Amino acid sequence: MFLSEDDCAYMAGKTLIAGLSGGADSMALCHFLAVHRAVYGWELRAAHLNHCLRGEES
């Protein structure tokens, strides 16, 4: 994911909704956005929906 300074400035004061699966890559994305929200003034929401389609081992 690459965000330019213009992208970040455009999103200032806006709400970002990040869809998360709960995996390592989703948690890294959420952490990245959480760290940068204070810098750029984003409002951050995380969305996760468990469809209960995967087995216990997942």
MODELLER restraints for C-alpha pairs under 7 A, 6 or more apart:
rsr = mdl.restraints
at = mdl.atoms
rsr.add(forms.Gaussian(group=physical.xy_distance, feature=features.Distance(at['CA:8:A'], at['CA:40:A']), mean=6.31, stdev=0.5))
rsr.add(forms.Gaussian(group=physical.xy_distance, feature=features.Distance(at['CA:9:A'], at['CA:40:A']), mean=6.80, stdev=0.5))
rsr.add(forms.Gaussian(group=physical.xy_distance, feature=features.Distance(at['CA:11:A'], at['CA:42:A']), mean=6.53, stdev=0.5))
rsr.add(forms.Gaussian(group=physical.xy_distance, feature=features.Distance(at['CA:12:A'], at['CA:40:A']), mean=5.67, stdev=0.5))
rsr.add(forms.Gaussian(group=physical.xy_distance, feature=features.Distance(at['CA:12:A'], at['CA:41:A']), mean=4.97, stdev=0.5))
rsr.add(forms.Gaussian(group=physical.xy_distance, feature=features.Distance(at['CA:12:A'], at['CA:42:A']), mean=5.33, stdev=0.5))
rsr.add(forms.Gaussian(group=physical.xy_distance, feature=features.Distance(at['CA:13:A'], at['CA:41:A']), mean=5.46, stdev=0.5))
rsr.add(forms.Gaussian(group=physical.xy_distance, feature=features.Distance(at['CA:13:A'], at['CA:42:A']), mean=5.27, stdev=0.5))
rsr.add(forms.Gaussian(group=physical.xy_distance, feature=features.Distance(at['CA:13:A'], at['CA:43:A']), mean=6.67, stdev=0.5))
rsr.add(forms.Gaussian(group=physical.xy_distance, feature=features.Distance(at['CA:14:A'], at['CA:42:A']), mean=5.53, stdev=0.5))
rsr.add(forms.Gaussian(group=physical.xy_distance, feature=features.Distance(at['CA:14:A'], at['CA:43:A']), mean=6.01, stdev=0.5))
rsr.add(forms.Gaussian(group=physical.xy_distance, feature=features.Distance(at['CA:15:A'], at['CA:42:A']), mean=5.90, stdev=0.5))
rsr.add(forms.Gaussian(group=physical.xy_distance, feature=features.Distance(at['CA:15:A'], at['CA:43:A']), mean=4.38, stdev=0.5))
rsr.add(forms.Gaussian(group=physical.xy_distance, feature=features.Distance(at['CA:15:A'], at['CA:44:A']), mean=5.68, stdev=0.5))
rsr.add(forms.Gaussian(group=physical.xy_distance, feature=features.Distance(at['CA:16:A'], at['CA:42:A']), mean=6.81, stdev=0.5))
rsr.add(forms.Gaussian(group=physical.xy_distance, feature=features.Distance(at['CA:16:A'], at['CA:43:A']), mean=6.05, stdev=0.5))
rsr.add(forms.Gaussian(group=physical.xy_distance, feature=features.Distance(at['CA:16:A'], at['CA:44:A']), mean=4.95, stdev=0.5))
rsr.add(forms.Gaussian(group=physical.xy_distance, feature=features.Distance(at['CA:16:A'], at['CA:45:A']), mean=6.11, stdev=0.5))
rsr.add(forms.Gaussian(group=physical.xy_distance, feature=features.Distance(at['CA:17:A'], at['CA:44:A']), mean=6.10, stdev=0.5))
rsr.add(forms.Gaussian(group=physical.xy_distance, feature=features.Distance(at['CA:17:A'], at['CA:45:A']), mean=4.75, stdev=0.5))
rsr.add(forms.Gaussian(group=physical.xy_distance, feature=features.Distance(at['CA:17:A'], at['CA:46:A']), mean=5.67, stdev=0.5))
rsr.add(forms.Gaussian(group=physical.xy_distance, feature=features.Distance(at['CA:17:A'], at['CA:47:A']), mean=6.70, stdev=0.5))
rsr.add(forms.Gaussian(group=physical.xy_distance, feature=features.Distance(at['CA:18:A'], at['CA:45:A']), mean=6.31, stdev=0.5))
rsr.add(forms.Gaussian(group=physical.xy_distance, feature=features.Distance(at['CA:18:A'], at['CA:46:A']), mean=4.91, stdev=0.5))
rsr.add(forms.Gaussian(group=physical.xy_distance, feature=features.Distance(at['CA:18:A'], at['CA:47:A']), mean=5.98, stdev=0.5))
rsr.add(forms.Gaussian(group=physical.xy_distance, feature=features.Distance(at['CA:19:A'], at['CA:46:A']), mean=6.11, stdev=0.5))
rsr.add(forms.Gaussian(group=physical.xy_distance, feature=features.Distance(at['CA:19:A'], at['CA:47:A']), mean=4.83, stdev=0.5))
rsr.add(forms.Gaussian(group=physical.xy_distance, feature=features.Distance(at['CA:19:A'], at['CA:48:A']), mean=6.05, stdev=0.5))
rsr.add(forms.Gaussian(group=physical.xy_distance, feature=features.Distance(at['CA:20:A'], at['CA:26:A']), mean=5.19, stdev=0.5))
rsr.add(forms.Gaussian(group=physical.xy_distance, feature=features.Distance(at['CA:20:A'], at['CA:46:A']), mean=6.72, stdev=0.5))
rsr.add(forms.Gaussian(group=physical.xy_distance, feature=features.Distance(at['CA:20:A'], at['CA:47:A']), mean=5.93, stdev=0.5))
rsr.add(forms.Gaussian(group=physical.xy_distance, feature=features.Distance(at['CA:20:A'], at['CA:48:A']), mean=5.23, stdev=0.5))
rsr.add(forms.Gaussian(group=physical.xy_distance, feature=features.Distance(at['CA:21:A'], at['CA:48:A']), mean=6.29, stdev=0.5))
rsr.add(forms.Gaussian(group=physical.xy_distance, feature=features.Distance(at['CA:34:A'], at['CA:44:A']), mean=6.99, stdev=0.5))
rsr.add(forms.Gaussian(group=physical.xy_distance, feature=features.Distance(at['CA:37:A'], at['CA:43:A']), mean=6.63, stdev=0.5))
